[in-house]
Amino acid sequence: MAKKTKKARRRFFFLGIGSIVIIVGTTLSIGKYWVDIFDKYHEKNELNKELENLREKEEQLKVDADRLQNPDYVARYAREKYLYSKDGEYILQIPEEK
């Protein structure tokens, strides 16, 4: 009878160790997946912000492209930005105060 209880104890011991190993492995695996999900969630939020910024920039570029279709706007833009002048026109550059 002592032999059977010793075998039973040994069996329960190895079964317990095996169960603990499986539980720890499963917990670590699930934890890793949660960390990955958390990282992907933050990455998604950052990419959504970047997408919104790019959409705003696209809208501004569309407005600029529409303006550049107007020859009067192009002429005024060139005079202001690149200091071009009409005949008989003088350009005075005033420094901006900060």
PDB file as gemmi writes it, atoms N, CA and C in Angstrom:
CRYST1    1.000    1.000    1.000  90.00  90.00  90.00 P 1                      
ATOM      1  N   MET A   1       0.803  -1.179   0.000  1.00  0.00           N  
ATOM      2  CA  MET A   1       0.000   0.000   0.000  1.00  0.00           C  
ATOM      3  C   MET A   1       0.863   1.267   0.000  1.00  0.00           C  
ATOM      4  N   ALA A   2       1.988   1.224   0.660  1.00  0.00           N  
ATOM      5  CA  ALA A   2       2.884   2.374   0.709  1.00  0.00           C  
ATOM      6  C   ALA A   2       3.429   2.667  -0.672  1.00  0.00           C  
ATOM      7  N   LYS A   3       3.629   1.608  -1.490  1.00  0.00           N  
ATOM      8  CA  LYS A   3       4.140   1.790  -2.833  1.00  0.00           C  
ATOM      9  C   LYS A   3       3.132   2.542  -3.695  1.00  0.00           C  
ATOM     10  N   LYS A   4       1.857   2.208  -3.536  1.00  0.00           N  
ATOM     11  CA  LYS A   4       0.819   2.860  -4.326  1.00  0.00           C  
ATOM     12  C   LYS A   4       0.708   4.336  -3.952  1.00  0.00           C  
ATOM     13  N   THR A   5       0.789   4.660  -2.690  1.00  0.00           N  
ATOM     14  CA  THR A   5       0.679   6.058  -2.282  1.00  0.00           C  
ATOM     15  C   THR A   5       1.904   6.845  -2.746  1.00  0.00           C  
ATOM     16  N   LYS A   6       3.055   6.193  -2.761  1.00  0.00           N  
ATOM     17  CA  LYS A   6       4.260   6.855  -3.232  1.00  0.00           C  
ATOM     18  C   LYS A   6       4.144   7.133  -4.724  1.00  0.00           C  
ATOM     19  N   LYS A   7       3.620   6.159  -5.506  1.00  0.00           N  
ATOM     20  CA  LYS A   7       3.419   6.357  -6.943  1.00  0.00           C  
ATOM     21  C   LYS A   7       2.362   7.428  -7.186  1.00  0.00           C  
ATOM     22  N   ALA A   8       1.327   7.408  -6.380  1.00  0.00           N  
ATOM     23  CA  ALA A   8       0.256   8.391  -6.539  1.00  0.00           C  
ATOM     24  C   ALA A   8       0.784   9.795  -6.245  1.00  0.00           C  
ATOM     25  N   ARG A   9       1.591   9.926  -5.198  1.00  0.00           N  
ATOM     26  CA  ARG A   9       2.181  11.220  -4.868  1.00  0.00           C  
ATOM     27  C   ARG A   9       3.086  11.703  -6.000  1.00  0.00           C  
ATOM     28  N   ARG A  10       3.914  10.809  -6.515  1.00  0.00           N  
ATOM     29  CA  ARG A  10       4.817  11.149  -7.599  1.00  0.00           C  
ATOM     30  C   ARG A  10       4.003  11.578  -8.829  1.00  0.00           C  
ATOM     31  N   ARG A  11       2.942  10.848  -9.136  1.00  0.00           N  
ATOM     32  CA  ARG A  11       2.097  11.159 -10.287  1.00  0.00           C  
ATOM     33  C   ARG A  11       1.444  12.535 -10.098  1.00  0.00           C  
ATOM     34  N   PHE A  12       0.905  12.777  -8.912  1.00  0.00           N  
ATOM     35  CA  PHE A  12       0.285  14.082  -8.645  1.00  0.00           C  
ATOM     36  C   PHE A  12       1.318  15.213  -8.690  1.00  0.00           C  
ATOM     37  N   PHE A  13       2.525  14.922  -8.225  1.00  0.00           N  
ATOM     38  CA  PHE A  13       3.594  15.925  -8.248  1.00  0.00           C  
ATOM     39  C   PHE A  13       3.906  16.319  -9.694  1.00  0.00           C  
ATOM     40  N   PHE A  14       4.139  15.322 -10.558  1.00  0.00           N  
ATOM     41  CA  PHE A  14       4.461  15.614 -11.957  1.00  0.00           C  
ATOM     42  C   PHE A  14       3.264  16.229 -12.687  1.00  0.00           C  
ATOM     43  N   LEU A  15       2.068  15.786 -12.339  1.00  0.00           N  
ATOM     44  CA  LEU A  15       0.869  16.369 -12.938  1.00  0.00           C  
ATOM     45  C   LEU A  15       0.737  17.839 -12.512  1.00  0.00           C  
ATOM     46  N   GLY A  16       1.032  18.125 -11.250  1.00  0.00           N  
ATOM     47  CA  GLY A  16       0.986  19.508 -10.746  1.00  0.00           C  
ATOM     48  C   GLY A  16       2.025  20.383 -11.428  1.00  0.00           C  
ATOM     49  N   ILE A  17       3.260  19.857 -11.536  1.00  0.00           N  
ATOM     50  CA  ILE A  17       4.333  20.605 -12.207  1.00  0.00           C  
ATOM     51  C   ILE A  17       3.958  20.859 -13.665  1.00  0.00           C  
ATOM     52  N   GLY A  18       3.468  19.837 -14.330  1.00  0.00           N  
ATOM     53  CA  GLY A  18       3.050  19.989 -15.735  1.00  0.00           C  
ATOM     54  C   GLY A  18       1.940  21.014 -15.878  1.00  0.00           C  
ATOM     55  N   SER A  19       0.989  20.969 -14.960  1.00  0.00           N  
ATOM     56  CA  SER A  19      -0.114  21.941 -15.000  1.00  0.00           C  
ATOM     57  C   SER A  19       0.398  23.360 -14.793  1.00  0.00           C  
ATOM     58  N   ILE A  20       1.296  23.519 -13.844  1.00  0.00           N  
ATOM     59  CA  ILE A  20       1.865  24.847 -13.579  1.00  0.00           C  
ATOM     60  C   ILE A  20       2.623  25.358 -14.797  1.00  0.00           C  
ATOM     61  N   VAL A  21       3.406  24.503 -15.435  1.00  0.00           N  
ATOM     62  CA  VAL A  21       4.156  24.904 -16.626  1.00  0.00           C  
ATOM     63  C   VAL A  21       3.190  25.336 -17.738  1.00  0.00           C  
ATOM     64  N   ILE A  22       2.137  24.588 -17.927  1.00  0.00           N  
ATOM     65  CA  ILE A  22       1.155  24.931 -18.965  1.00  0.00           C  
ATOM     66  C   ILE A  22       0.464  26.252 -18.643  1.00  0.00           C  
ATOM     67  N   ILE A  23       0.074  26.450 -17.381  1.00  0.00           N  
ATOM     68  CA  ILE A  23      -0.592  27.685 -16.982  1.00  0.00           C  
ATOM     69  C   ILE A  23       0.329  28.889 -17.150  1.00  0.00           C  
ATOM     70  N   VAL A  24       1.582  28.766 -16.728  1.00  0.00           N  
ATOM     71  CA  VAL A  24       2.539  29.867 -16.854  1.00  0.00           C  
ATOM     72  C   VAL A  24       2.799  30.164 -18.331  1.00  0.00           C  
ATOM     73  N   GLY A  25       2.983  29.131 -19.126  1.00  0.00           N  
ATOM     74  CA  GLY A  25       3.212  29.335 -20.557  1.00  0.00           C  
ATOM     75  C   GLY A  25       2.042  30.021 -21.235  1.00  0.00           C  
ATOM     76  N   THR A  26       0.846  29.595 -20.902  1.00  0.00           N  
ATOM     77  CA  THR A  26      -0.350  30.208 -21.481  1.00  0.00           C  
ATOM     78  C   THR A  26      -0.476  31.662 -21.042  1.00  0.00           C  
ATOM     79  N   THR A  27      -0.222  31.926 -19.762  1.00  0.00           N  
ATOM     80  CA  THR A  27      -0.304  33.295 -19.247  1.00  0.00           C  
ATOM     81  C   THR A  27       0.711  34.199 -19.933  1.00  0.00           C  
ATOM     82  N   LEU A  28       1.928  33.734 -20.096  1.00  0.00           N  
ATOM     83  CA  LEU A  28       2.951  34.532 -20.777  1.00  0.00           C  
ATOM     84  C   LEU A  28       2.573  34.786 -22.234  1.00  0.00           C  
ATOM     85  N   SER A  29       2.047  33.770 -22.879  1.00  0.00           N  
ATOM     86  CA  SER A  29       1.635  33.915 -24.270  1.00  0.00           C  
ATOM     87  C   SER A  29       0.511  34.938 -24.401  1.00  0.00           C  
ATOM     88  N   ILE A  30      -0.483  34.869 -23.542  1.00  0.00           N  
ATOM     89  CA  ILE A  30      -1.599  35.820 -23.575  1.00  0.00           C  
ATOM     90  C   ILE A  30      -1.090  37.230 -23.257  1.00  0.00           C  
ATOM     91  N   GLY A  31      -0.188  37.331 -22.304  1.00  0.00           N  
ATOM     92  CA  GLY A  31       0.390  38.633 -21.957  1.00  0.00           C  
ATOM     93  C   GLY A  31       1.115  39.256 -23.133  1.00  0.00           C  
ATOM     94  N   LYS A  32       1.858  38.444 -23.860  1.00  0.00           N  
ATOM     95  CA  LYS A  32       2.567  38.937 -25.044  1.00  0.00           C  
ATOM     96  C   LYS A  32       1.582  39.460 -26.076  1.00  0.00           C  
ATOM     97  N   TYR A  33       0.494  38.746 -26.287  1.00  0.00           N  
ATOM     98  CA  TYR A  33      -0.501  39.203 -27.255  1.00  0.00           C  
ATOM     99  C   TYR A  33      -1.165  40.499 -26.805  1.00  0.00           C  
ATOM    100  N   TRP A  34      -1.409  40.653 -25.501  1.00  0.00           N  
ATOM    101  CA  TRP A  34      -1.990  41.895 -25.003  1.00  0.00           C  
ATOM    102  C   TRP A  34      -1.040  43.068 -25.210  1.00  0.00           C  
ATOM    103  N   VAL A  35       0.235  42.852 -25.005  1.00  0.00           N  
ATOM    104  CA  VAL A  35       1.221  43.911 -25.236  1.00  0.00           C  
ATOM    105  C   VAL A  35       1.230  44.284 -26.714  1.00  0.00           C  
ATOM    106  N   ASP A  36       1.191  43.296 -27.605  1.00  0.00           N  
ATOM    107  CA  ASP A  36       1.146  43.574 -29.037  1.00  0.00           C  
ATOM    108  C   ASP A  36      -0.105  44.364 -29.413  1.00  0.00           C  
ATOM    109  N   ILE A  37      -1.241  43.987 -28.852  1.00  0.00           N  
ATOM    110  CA  ILE A  37      -2.493  44.687 -29.127  1.00  0.00           C  
ATOM    111  C   ILE A  37      -2.410  46.136 -28.630  1.00  0.00           C  
ATOM    112  N   PHE A  38      -1.854  46.327 -27.452  1.00  0.00           N  
ATOM    113  CA  PHE A  38      -1.708  47.666 -26.888  1.00  0.00           C  
ATOM    114  C   PHE A  38      -0.813  48.533 -27.772  1.00  0.00           C  
ATOM    115  N   ASP A  39       0.317  47.968 -28.242  1.00  0.00           N  
ATOM    116  CA  ASP A  39       1.218  48.699 -29.131  1.00  0.00           C  
ATOM    117  C   ASP A  39       0.531  49.051 -30.445  1.00  0.00           C  
ATOM    118  N   LYS A  40      -0.210  48.116 -31.006  1.00  0.00           N  
ATOM    119  CA  LYS A  40      -0.925  48.372 -32.264  1.00  0.00           C  
ATOM    120  C   LYS A  40      -1.988  49.453 -32.080  1.00  0.00           C  
ATOM    121  N   TYR A  41      -2.643  49.472 -30.924  1.00  0.00           N  
ATOM    122  CA  TYR A  41      -3.656  50.486 -30.641  1.00  0.00           C  
ATOM    123  C   TYR A  41      -3.025  51.878 -30.631  1.00  0.00           C  
ATOM    124  N   HIS A  42      -1.869  52.024 -29.964  1.00  0.00           N  
ATOM    125  CA  HIS A  42      -1.186  53.315 -29.935  1.00  0.00           C  
ATOM    126  C   HIS A  42      -0.674  53.695 -31.315  1.00  0.00           C  
ATOM    127  N   GLU A  43      -0.165  52.725 -32.051  1.00  0.00           N  
ATOM    128  CA  GLU A  43       0.307  53.001 -33.412  1.00  0.00           C  
ATOM    129  C   GLU A  43      -0.855  53.467 -34.288  1.00  0.00           C  
ATOM    130  N   LYS A  44      -2.011  52.852 -34.115  1.00  0.00           N  
ATOM    131  CA  LYS A  44      -3.196  53.244 -34.885  1.00  0.00           C  
ATOM    132  C   LYS A  44      -3.580  54.687 -34.574  1.00  0.00           C  
ATOM    133  N   ASN A  45      -3.553  55.058 -33.304  1.00  0.00           N  
ATOM    134  CA  ASN A  45      -3.887  56.432 -32.920  1.00  0.00           C  
ATOM    135  C   ASN A  45      -2.918  57.431 -33.537  1.00  0.00           C  
ATOM    136  N   GLU A  46      -1.629  57.120 -33.507  1.00  0.00           N  
ATOM    137  CA  GLU A  46      -0.626  58.000 -34.105  1.00  0.00           C  
ATOM    138  C   GLU A  46      -0.837  58.122 -35.610  1.00  0.00           C  
ATOM    139  N   LEU A  47      -1.117  57.001 -36.272  1.00  0.00           N  
ATOM    140  CA  LEU A  47      -1.335  57.038 -37.716  1.00  0.00           C  
ATOM    141  C   LEU A  47      -2.612  57.788 -38.071  1.00  0.00           C  
ATOM    142  N   ASN A  48      -3.640  57.699 -37.225  1.00  0.00           N  
ATOM    143  CA  ASN A  48      -4.860  58.479 -37.472  1.00  0.00           C  
ATOM    144  C   ASN A  48      -4.587  59.975 -37.368  1.00  0.00           C  
ATOM    145  N   LYS A  49      -3.769  60.379 -36.395  1.00  0.00           N  
ATOM    146  CA  LYS A  49      -3.395  61.792 -36.276  1.00  0.00           C  
ATOM    147  C   LYS A  49      -2.608  62.243 -37.500  1.00  0.00           C  
ATOM    148  N   GLU A  50      -1.680  61.409 -37.937  1.00  0.00           N  
ATOM    149  CA  GLU A  50      -0.888  61.738 -39.123  1.00  0.00           C  
ATOM    150  C   GLU A  50      -1.778  61.830 -40.359  1.00  0.00           C  
ATOM    151  N   LEU A  51      -2.747  60.921 -40.466  1.00  0.00           N  
ATOM    152  CA  LEU A  51      -3.680  60.947 -41.593  1.00  0.00           C  
ATOM    153  C   LEU A  51      -4.486  62.237 -41.588  1.00  0.00           C  
ATOM    154  N   GLU A  52      -4.938  62.657 -40.424  1.00  0.00           N  
ATOM    155  CA  GLU A  52      -5.701  63.904 -40.327  1.00  0.00           C  
ATOM    156  C   GLU A  52      -4.843  65.091 -40.749  1.00  0.00           C  
ATOM    157  N   ASN A  53      -3.578  65.114 -40.315  1.00  0.00           N  
ATOM    158  CA  ASN A  53      -2.671  66.189 -40.723  1.00  0.00           C  
ATOM    159  C   ASN A  53      -2.462  66.190 -42.235  1.00  0.00           C  
ATOM    160  N   LEU A  54      -2.303  65.014 -42.807  1.00  0.00           N  
ATOM    161  CA  LEU A  54      -2.104  64.922 -44.247  1.00  0.00           C  
ATOM    162  C   LEU A  54      -3.353  65.348 -45.013  1.00  0.00           C  
ATOM    163  N   ARG A  55      -4.526  65.046 -44.492  1.00  0.00           N  
ATOM    164  CA  ARG A  55      -5.769  65.481 -45.146  1.00  0.00           C  
ATOM    165  C   ARG A  55      -5.891  67.000 -45.103  1.00  0.00           C  
ATOM    166  N   GLU A  56      -5.535  67.602 -43.969  1.00  0.00           N  
ATOM    167  CA  GLU A  56      -5.550  69.061 -43.886  1.00  0.00           C  
ATOM    168  C   GLU A  56      -4.565  69.676 -44.870  1.00  0.00           C  
ATOM    169  N   LYS A  57      -3.378  69.078 -44.965  1.00  0.00           N  
ATOM    170  CA  LYS A  57      -2.374  69.565 -45.903  1.00  0.00           C  
ATOM    171  C   LYS A  57      -2.861  69.409 -47.342  1.00  0.00           C  
ATOM    172  N   GLU A  58      -3.533  68.300 -47.628  1.00  0.00           N  
ATOM    173  CA  GLU A  58      -4.079  68.077 -48.968  1.00  0.00           C  
ATOM    174  C   GLU A  58      -5.113  69.146 -49.313  1.00  0.00           C  
ATOM    175  N   GLU A  59      -5.978  69.472 -48.364  1.00  0.00           N  
ATOM    176  CA  GLU A  59      -6.980  70.518 -48.598  1.00  0.00           C  
ATOM    177  C   GLU A  59      -6.306  71.853 -48.884  1.00  0.00           C  
ATOM    178  N   GLN A  60      -5.273  72.172 -48.115  1.00  0.00           N  
ATOM    179  CA  GLN A  60      -4.553  73.426 -48.340  1.00  0.00           C  
ATOM    180  C   GLN A  60      -3.887  73.427 -49.700  1.00  0.00           C  
ATOM    181  N   LEU A  61      -3.314  72.309 -50.101  1.00  0.00           N  
ATOM    182  CA  LEU A  61      -2.669  72.226 -51.412  1.00  0.00           C  
ATOM    183  C   LEU A  61      -3.691  72.345 -52.543  1.00  0.00           C  
ATOM    184  N   LYS A  62      -4.878  71.803 -52.336  1.00  0.00           N  
ATOM    185  CA  LYS A  62      -5.930  71.951 -53.348  1.00  0.00           C  
ATOM    186  C   LYS A  62      -6.331  73.415 -53.494  1.00  0.00           C  
ATOM    187  N   VAL A  63      -6.445  74.111 -52.369  1.00  0.00           N  
ATOM    188  CA  VAL A  63      -6.775  75.539 -52.414  1.00  0.00           C  
ATOM    189  C   VAL A  63      -5.676  76.304 -53.139  1.00  0.00           C  
ATOM    190  N   ASP A  64      -4.417  75.994 -52.814  1.00  0.00           N  
ATOM    191  CA  ASP A  64      -3.294  76.655 -53.481  1.00  0.00           C  
ATOM    192  C   ASP A  64      -3.281  76.360 -54.979  1.00  0.00           C  
ATOM    193  N   ALA A  65      -3.579  75.111 -55.349  1.00  0.00           N  
ATOM    194  CA  ALA A  65      -3.607  74.747 -56.763  1.00  0.00           C  
ATOM    195  C   ALA A  65      -4.710  75.506 -57.491  1.00  0.00           C  
ATOM    196  N   ASP A  66      -5.855  75.647 -56.851  1.00  0.00           N  
ATOM    197  CA  ASP A  66      -6.942  76.417 -57.461  1.00  0.00           C  
ATOM    198  C   ASP A  66      -6.546  77.882 -57.627  1.00  0.00           C  
ATOM    199  N   ARG A  67      -5.900  78.437 -56.623  1.00  0.00           N  
ATOM    200  CA  ARG A  67      -5.449  79.834 -56.717  1.00  0.00           C  
ATOM    201  C   ARG A  67      -4.439  80.020 -57.846  1.00  0.00           C  
ATOM    202  N   LEU A  68      -3.564  79.031 -58.028  1.00  0.00           N  
ATOM    203  CA  LEU A  68      -2.528  79.160 -59.059  1.00  0.00           C  
ATOM    204  C   LEU A  68      -3.095  79.084 -60.471  1.00  0.00           C  
ATOM    205  N   GLN A  69      -4.360  78.745 -60.603  1.00  0.00           N  
ATOM    206  CA  GLN A  69      -4.997  78.751 -61.914  1.00  0.00           C  
ATOM    207  C   GLN A  69      -5.352  80.178 -62.338  1.00  0.00           C  
ATOM    208  N   ASN A  70      -5.403  81.086 -61.384  1.00  0.00           N  
ATOM    209  CA  ASN A  70      -5.744  82.486 -61.655  1.00  0.00           C  
ATOM    210  C   ASN A  70      -4.461  83.252 -62.002  1.00  0.00           C  
ATOM    211  N   PRO A  71      -4.357  83.818 -63.217  1.00  0.00           N  
ATOM    212  CA  PRO A  71      -3.124  84.531 -63.613  1.00  0.00           C  
ATOM    213  C   PRO A  71      -2.840  85.764 -62.745  1.00  0.00           C  
ATOM    214  N   ASP A  72      -3.870  86.449 -62.278  1.00  0.00           N  
ATOM    215  CA  ASP A  72      -3.638  87.616 -61.419  1.00  0.00           C  
ATOM    216  C   ASP A  72      -2.997  87.194 -60.095  1.00  0.00           C  
ATOM    217  N   TYR A  73      -3.461  86.100 -59.547  1.00  0.00           N  
ATOM    218  CA  TYR A  73      -2.893  85.603 -58.293  1.00  0.00           C  
ATOM    219  C   TYR A  73      -1.434  85.180 -58.500  1.00  0.00           C  
ATOM    220  N   VAL A  74      -1.160  84.528 -59.616  1.00  0.00           N  
ATOM    221  CA  VAL A  74       0.213  84.086 -59.896  1.00  0.00           C  
ATOM    222  C   VAL A  74       1.132  85.290 -60.023  1.00  0.00           C  
ATOM    223  N   ALA A  75       0.683  86.319 -60.692  1.00  0.00           N  
ATOM    224  CA  ALA A  75       1.503  87.519 -60.859  1.00  0.00           C  
ATOM    225  C   ALA A  75       1.762  88.172 -59.497  1.00  0.00           C  
ATOM    226  N   ARG A  76       0.709  88.314 -58.675  1.00  0.00           N  
ATOM    227  CA  ARG A  76       0.878  88.915 -57.360  1.00  0.00           C  
ATOM    228  C   ARG A  76       1.788  88.065 -56.473  1.00  0.00           C  
ATOM    229  N   TYR A  77       1.620  86.752 -56.530  1.00  0.00           N  
ATOM    230  CA  TYR A  77       2.441  85.836 -55.733  1.00  0.00           C  
ATOM    231  C   TYR A  77       3.912  85.959 -56.125  1.00  0.00           C  
ATOM    232  N   ALA A  78       4.180  86.001 -57.431  1.00  0.00           N  
ATOM    233  CA  ALA A  78       5.572  86.120 -57.902  1.00  0.00           C  
ATOM    234  C   ALA A  78       6.175  87.446 -57.466  1.00  0.00           C  
ATOM    235  N   ARG A  79       5.397  88.515 -57.519  1.00  0.00           N  
ATOM    236  CA  ARG A  79       5.919  89.821 -57.086  1.00  0.00           C  
ATOM    237  C   ARG A  79       6.247  89.812 -55.596  1.00  0.00           C  
ATOM    238  N   GLU A  80       5.377  89.218 -54.798  1.00  0.00           N  
ATOM    239  CA  GLU A  80       5.604  89.212 -53.352  1.00  0.00           C  
ATOM    240  C   GLU A  80       6.709  88.254 -52.934  1.00  0.00           C  
ATOM    241  N   LYS A  81       6.673  87.073 -53.484  1.00  0.00           N  
ATOM    242  CA  LYS A  81       7.602  86.028 -53.035  1.00  0.00           C  
ATOM    243  C   LYS A  81       9.003  86.197 -53.624  1.00  0.00           C  
ATOM    244  N   TYR A  82       9.065  86.475 -54.911  1.00  0.00           N  
ATOM    245  CA  TYR A  82      10.356  86.501 -55.600  1.00  0.00           C  
ATOM    246  C   TYR A  82      10.805  87.902 -55.964  1.00  0.00           C  
ATOM    247  N   LEU A  83      10.076  88.897 -55.451  1.00  0.00           N  
ATOM    248  CA  LEU A  83      10.443  90.301 -55.624  1.00  0.00           C  
ATOM    249  C   LEU A  83      10.508  90.709 -57.101  1.00  0.00           C  
ATOM    250  N   TYR A  84       9.614  90.191 -57.903  1.00  0.00           N  
ATOM    251  CA  TYR A  84       9.484  90.638 -59.286  1.00  0.00           C  
ATOM    252  C   TYR A  84       8.670  91.929 -59.291  1.00  0.00           C  
ATOM    253  N   SER A  85       8.903  92.742 -60.266  1.00  0.00           N  
ATOM    254  CA  SER A  85       8.166  93.995 -60.322  1.00  0.00           C  
ATOM    255  C   SER A  85       7.637  94.237 -61.729  1.00  0.00           C  
ATOM    256  N   LYS A  86       6.610  95.058 -61.792  1.00  0.00           N  
ATOM    257  CA  LYS A  86       6.085  95.499 -63.082  1.00  0.00           C  
ATOM    258  C   LYS A  86       6.998  96.603 -63.591  1.00  0.00           C  
ATOM    259  N   ASP A  87       6.824  96.961 -64.840  1.00  0.00           N  
ATOM    260  CA  ASP A  87       7.610  98.077 -65.387  1.00  0.00           C  
ATOM    261  C   ASP A  87       7.269  99.350 -64.641  1.00  0.00           C  
ATOM    262  N   GLY A  88       8.300 100.048 -64.205  1.00  0.00           N  
ATOM    263  CA  GLY A  88       8.108 101.305 -63.497  1.00  0.00           C  
ATOM    264  C   GLY A  88       7.740 101.118 -62.033  1.00  0.00           C  
ATOM    265  N   GLU A  89       7.817  99.947 -61.530  1.00  0.00           N  
ATOM    266  CA  GLU A  89       7.440  99.670 -60.148  1.00  0.00           C  
ATOM    267  C   GLU A  89       8.708  99.407 -59.329  1.00  0.00           C  
ATOM    268  N   TYR A  90       8.784  99.993 -58.147  1.00  0.00           N  
ATOM    269  CA  TYR A  90       9.932  99.792 -57.269  1.00  0.00           C  
ATOM    270  C   TYR A  90       9.533  98.883 -56.110  1.00  0.00           C  
ATOM    271  N   ILE A  91      10.487  98.064 -55.687  1.00  0.00           N  
ATOM    272  CA  ILE A  91      10.221  97.144 -54.582  1.00  0.00           C  
ATOM    273  C   ILE A  91      11.042  97.588 -53.389  1.00  0.00           C  
ATOM    274  N   LEU A  92      10.346  97.835 -52.304  1.00  0.00           N  
ATOM    275  CA  LEU A  92      11.001  98.161 -51.043  1.00  0.00           C  
ATOM    276  C   LEU A  92      10.724  97.040 -50.072  1.00  0.00           C  
ATOM    277  N   GLN A  93      11.788  96.521 -49.511  1.00  0.00           N  
ATOM    278  CA  GLN A  93      11.628  95.404 -48.565  1.00  0.00           C  
ATOM    279  C   GLN A  93      11.772  95.933 -47.160  1.00  0.00           C  
ATOM    280  N   ILE A  94      10.742  95.738 -46.357  1.00  0.00           N  
ATOM    281  CA  ILE A  94      10.757  96.222 -44.977  1.00  0.00           C  
ATOM    282  C   ILE A  94      10.968  95.013 -44.076  1.00  0.00           C  
ATOM    283  N   PRO A  95      12.010  95.038 -43.231  1.00  0.00           N  
ATOM    284  CA  PRO A  95      12.253  93.885 -42.350  1.00  0.00           C  
ATOM    285  C   PRO A  95      11.123  93.738 -41.338  1.00  0.00           C  
ATOM    286  N   GLU A  96      10.794  92.502 -41.056  1.00  0.00           N  
ATOM    287  CA  GLU A  96       9.737  92.212 -40.084  1.00  0.00           C  
ATOM    288  C   GLU A  96      10.327  92.300 -38.684  1.00  0.00           C  
ATOM    289  N   GLU A  97       9.546  92.897 -37.771  1.00  0.00           N  
ATOM    290  CA  GLU A  97       9.982  92.980 -36.382  1.00  0.00           C  
ATOM    291  C   GLU A  97       9.457  91.774 -35.617  1.00  0.00           C  
ATOM    292  N   LYS A  98      10.300  91.243 -34.743  1.00  0.00           N  
ATOM    293  CA  LYS A  98       9.889  90.072 -33.958  1.00  0.00           C  
ATOM    294  C   LYS A  98       9.808  90.419 -32.514  1.00  0.00           C  
TER     295      LYS A  98                                                      
END                                                                             
